[in-house]
Amino acid sequence: MVGVVIFLAQHFMKRSEWFKERLLQRMVQGTAGEQLRAATQLVQVGGEKQLLDALKNPRDEVRTVARKALEFMWFNAAGERAYHLTEQAYTAAEQAEYDKAFKLLDDLIVKYPNFAEAYNRRASVYWEIGEFRKSIADSEKALSLNPSHYGAWQGIGVCRLKMGDVAEACRCLRAALKIIPYDPVTQKSLQRCEELLRDHPAPRSNNPRTTDLI
């Protein structure tokens, strides 16, 4: 009986915010090996918040480990089967087998309707074939399931830019940078969009949108 009590105490302690914060500190202050072990443990105990916090750390090596761990968590959120189907769809899209990719992703979404990465992956395929509105719709669905999905924010941003809505592209890229403030690609994309907006300001509207995501 005593052994069971000790086991349960250890189990709940390892899922406590206190323990997760200790792992975060180990990621921030530890050696490369300690960072990797801490990130792995955070995945195991559901430390998404701490991994997101690590994305804002000024040290590149901390952010890199945190990003890999976070994306592993997101890609595996619906289980091993869903992960493998997502990978198959990615491979099909890479080989320009778009019909196959869509079939895999459509089936995946039917089976796992709350799997944000399935929508994000289908948004990427829509982007590749120039279906920007459909890509945006899937990215927005991914965000409704995972508001911290910086990839979905980036995806909407580049689609809006392709559609000529530079102001909206800026808004979405800024949203991504709130999550990954040190990401150089997003920084550069936002800088370019802001330059375009300064050179070609959008006309004023008397009917501002009321459905912004942020």
Order of alpha helices (4+ residues) and beta strands (2+ residues): alpha-alpha-alpha-alpha-alpha-alpha-alpha-alpha-alpha-alpha-alpha-alpha
